[in-house]
Structures are given as structure tokens and as C-alpha cells.
Amino acid sequence: MDLSPELRFALTIARVAGLRARVGAGERALGHLGPTKVLERGYSITSLEGSTTPLRDASRVQSGQTLLTRLARGELRSLVRNATIDPTFETRKPGLQPSLFDGIESSGAEPGEQGAEDD
């Protein structure tokens, strides 16, 4: 089927408008996850003074070091007196994530049929 140049042009314009709308929606969604928005929700980002890497583990900090904490409005500098490490916290090792279906035995049903009942 051959489309007229005018129809092709109109379809192209509609397609571009649709793609622009999708990109705009994606930008808005990602904006809510940006560091500034996270800080506005009450979180902070703390690093060792002179470093830009956020701290995630108290074992990286020693007494006498200075921390820089970034808030939604401003920064704080703190002098570390001591650091306590939670011995019960199990650090995750990088690797493959387990499947959602690990440990589930197959019932022989096709996907989407599990739990369906006949009327």
C-alpha cells in the first residue's frame, strides 16, 4: 500500500510528537530519583572530606577524620570521635541475583495458568 507524501509526513509528525511525549515523561520520572530530589525528601549524602564518594560503611572512617554531609540546603562538617560497626550486618557479595523462581517446584502448568480454577 502506497501512502501519499502528505499522509507520510503527517504520520511522521505524529510519531515524533509521541516520542517527544515519552521522552518528556521519562525525564520527569527520572527527575524524582535525582540526588537533589532525594535530599529534599530528608536524606543526606556523607563523604570523607576531600572525597566525592559517598560513605556506605563505617569501617572506612577513623577517629579524627572530618566528614562532609550534604543536605537539601547546605552542608555540615563533622569531626569523627568514633565509629561503630554493626557486626550483625551481612555485606552482600557482588554476583548474580537469585531468580524470583528459585525454590519453586514446577506444577506442570503453563505460565499464567497457575492458580486458575475451572468454573
Kinemage of the C-alpha trace (Angstrom):
@kinemage 1
@onewidth
@group {chain A} dominant
@subgroup {mainchain}
@vectorlist {calphas} color= white
{ca met a 1} P 0.000 0.000 0.000
{ca asp a 2} L 1.470 3.315 -1.114
{ca leu a 3} L 0.850 6.324 1.104
{ca ser a 4} L 0.721 9.838 -0.223
{ca pro a 5} L 3.618 12.131 0.744
{ca glu a 6} L 1.215 14.267 2.776
{ca leu a 7} L -0.016 11.272 4.762
{ca arg a 8} L 3.542 10.022 5.328
{ca phe a 9} L 4.506 13.489 6.566
{ca ala a 10} L 1.518 13.632 8.934
{ca leu a 11} L 2.326 10.162 10.290
{ca thr a 12} L 5.962 11.158 10.813
{ca ile a 13} L 4.936 14.314 12.687
{ca ala a 14} L 2.565 12.268 14.886
{ca arg a 15} L 5.306 9.699 15.577
{ca val a 16} L 7.813 12.415 16.540
{ca ala a 17} L 5.231 14.048 18.834
{ca gly a 18} L 4.583 10.691 20.501
{ca leu a 19} L 8.288 10.069 21.021
{ca arg a 20} L 8.775 13.562 22.454
{ca ala a 21} L 5.953 12.934 24.914
{ca arg a 22} L 7.547 9.637 26.008
{ca val a 23} L 10.950 11.265 26.468
{ca gly a 24} L 9.364 14.080 28.480
{ca ala a 25} L 7.559 11.610 30.719
{ca gly a 26} L 10.801 9.684 31.257
{ca glu a 27} L 12.667 12.865 32.147
{ca arg a 28} L 10.018 13.790 34.720
{ca ala a 29} L 10.094 10.293 36.240
{ca leu a 30} L 13.883 10.288 36.483
{ca gly a 31} L 13.823 13.770 37.974
{ca his a 32} L 12.117 12.359 41.070
{ca leu a 33} L 15.049 9.989 41.575
{ca gly a 34} L 17.807 12.579 41.168
{ca pro a 35} L 20.135 13.316 44.075
{ca thr a 36} L 18.654 16.765 44.687
{ca lys a 37} L 15.101 15.402 44.977
{ca val a 38} L 16.290 12.649 47.324
{ca leu a 39} L 17.923 15.271 49.555
{ca glu a 40} L 14.693 17.289 49.564
{ca arg a 41} L 12.911 14.225 50.998
{ca gly a 42} L 15.160 14.373 54.081
{ca tyr a 43} L 18.075 12.175 53.146
{ca ser a 44} L 21.712 13.266 53.175
{ca ile a 45} L 24.912 12.283 51.411
{ca thr a 46} L 28.003 11.917 53.590
{ca ser a 47} L 31.573 11.521 52.381
{ca leu a 48} L 35.029 11.888 53.813
{ca glu a 49} L 36.214 15.470 53.435
{ca gly a 50} L 38.151 15.732 50.185
{ca ser a 51} L 36.339 12.780 48.622
{ca thr a 52} L 33.250 12.709 46.459
{ca thr a 53} L 32.484 9.027 47.086
{ca pro a 54} L 29.507 8.597 49.448
{ca leu a 55} L 30.186 6.649 52.625
{ca arg a 56} L 28.361 3.358 52.952
{ca asp a 57} L 30.444 1.624 55.580
{ca ala a 58} L 31.545 2.937 58.984
{ca ser a 59} L 34.690 0.796 58.798
{ca arg a 60} L 36.095 3.294 56.274
{ca val a 61} L 36.083 6.056 58.891
{ca gln a 62} L 38.600 6.580 61.682
{ca ser a 63} L 38.576 8.781 64.742
{ca gly a 64} L 39.767 12.300 63.932
{ca gln a 65} L 38.607 12.325 60.293
{ca thr a 66} L 36.290 15.028 59.010
{ca leu a 67} L 33.045 14.150 57.266
{ca leu a 68} L 31.163 16.350 54.828
{ca thr a 69} L 27.388 15.863 54.868
{ca arg a 70} L 25.334 17.379 52.069
{ca leu a 71} L 21.717 18.250 52.838
{ca ala a 72} L 18.971 19.711 50.667
{ca arg a 73} L 20.021 23.185 51.841
{ca gly a 74} L 23.649 23.367 52.874
{ca glu a 75} L 26.461 21.201 54.103
{ca leu a 76} L 27.749 20.122 57.503
{ca arg a 77} L 31.292 19.291 58.532
{ca ser a 78} L 31.634 16.796 61.374
{ca leu a 79} L 34.647 15.540 63.290
{ca val a 80} L 34.504 11.799 63.966
{ca arg a 81} L 35.034 10.770 67.588
{ca asn a 82} L 34.439 7.084 66.977
{ca ala a 83} L 32.793 4.715 64.529
{ca thr a 84} L 30.756 1.681 65.469
{ca ile a 85} L 30.392 -1.193 63.043
{ca asp a 86} L 27.318 -3.400 63.265
{ca pro a 87} L 28.692 -6.967 63.438
{ca thr a 88} L 25.304 -8.461 62.524
{ca phe a 89} L 25.149 -6.647 59.183
{ca glu a 90} L 25.922 -9.100 56.433
{ca thr a 91} L 27.543 -7.467 53.436
{ca arg a 92} L 26.311 -8.694 50.092
{ca lys a 93} L 28.894 -10.086 47.768
{ca pro a 94} L 28.680 -8.990 44.140
{ca gly a 95} L 27.391 -11.676 41.859
{ca leu a 96} L 24.286 -12.997 40.247
{ca gln a 97} L 20.972 -12.125 41.814
{ca pro a 98} L 18.811 -15.096 42.694
{ca ser a 99} L 15.878 -15.784 40.447
{ca leu a 100} L 12.386 -14.981 41.654
{ca phe a 101} L 11.587 -18.613 40.938
{ca asp a 102} L 14.405 -20.294 42.907
{ca gly a 103} L 12.977 -22.970 45.147
{ca ile a 104} L 9.605 -23.130 43.416
{ca glu a 105} L 8.779 -26.567 42.138
{ca ser a 106} L 7.131 -26.853 38.772
{ca ser a 107} L 3.445 -27.748 38.886
{ca gly a 108} L 3.356 -28.657 35.215
{ca ala a 109} L 1.024 -25.742 34.493
{ca glu a 110} L 1.764 -23.345 31.717
{ca pro a 111} L 2.720 -19.754 32.649
{ca gly a 112} L -0.406 -17.815 33.548
{ca glu a 113} L -2.372 -20.957 34.399
{ca gln a 114} L -1.140 -21.355 37.961
{ca gly a 115} L -3.950 -20.694 40.423
{ca ala a 116} L -6.649 -20.661 37.729
{ca glu a 117} L -9.800 -22.549 38.565
{ca asp a 118} L -12.338 -24.094 36.255
{ca asp a 119} L -15.912 -22.805 36.581
